[in-house]
Amino acid sequence: MEKTVTEILLEKNLSITSPRKLIIEEIIKNSNPISIESLQKRLEGKVALSTLYRALNDLKSAEIIKEFTTTDSITMFELIS
């Protein structure tokens, strides 16, 4: 059974905030690694750029998502299974 976004955040003892939920939902919807530029475009008007970076760092620190760089030097994010 798939965990909900809220369950994922609670499991890692993170506050449930709208930006965190939106970011995780977009990463899940994409089903492939996603760049910060793509996330920014998809969340435009919903999440400020500074909030996006802060939330991504929080999610990385909590080991909910992982970050890697492609051979083209593009930073990508994906959900940790």
N, C-alpha and C positions, 0 to 999 in steps of 0.2 A: 504494500500500500504506500502510495506517495505521501510524503509529508507536506503539510501546508506551509506557506511562507511563515505564518505566525509560529507554528511548531518549530521550524528551523531556527528562528530567532530565539525563542524561549529555551530551546535545548542548549544554546550557546550563551545563555544568560545576557542577551542583548535586549535593550529597550526596543519595543515595537514602535517604529516610527514610519510615517508615510513614505519618506524617501527610501528607507531601507527596503520596505515592502515593494515599492515600485521597481527598484533596481533589481532585486531578486526575481521578481515576476518577469521583467524584460529578459534577463539572462536565461531563465527557464524557457520562455517563449521562443527565444532564438535557437535553442537546442545545439548550437555550435558556439565556440568561443566568439566573443563580441569585443570590438574595440571601444575605447572610451569615447571616440568620436561618434560612433554609431549609437552608443548609449545616450550621449548628449543630445543627438538629433531626436531620438525617440522620446526622450523625457523633457524636451524643450517646453518651457512654460509650466512644467510640473515640479522640476527640481533644479535649483540654482547650481551653477557650475562648481562653486566652492563646496556646496553641500554634497554634490556628486562625488568629488574627490575625497572628502572627509568620510562619507559613508562607505565608499569602496575600501578605504584604508581600514575602517572598523570591521568590515566584513572579511577582509583579508586576515587581519589580526585574529579574528575569531575562527579562522579556518573554515569559513562558509564558501568562500570563493578563492580561486588561485589566479595569480597574475603571471604571464609569461610574455616574452618578446619574440616576435616572428623574425625571420631572416631579413625582412624588409624594415626592421626596427619599429614595428607597430606593436604597441602594448595591448595585449588581449586579456580578457577575463572569462573564466568559466566556473560553473558551480562544481564544488567538490562533492563527489557522490557519497 
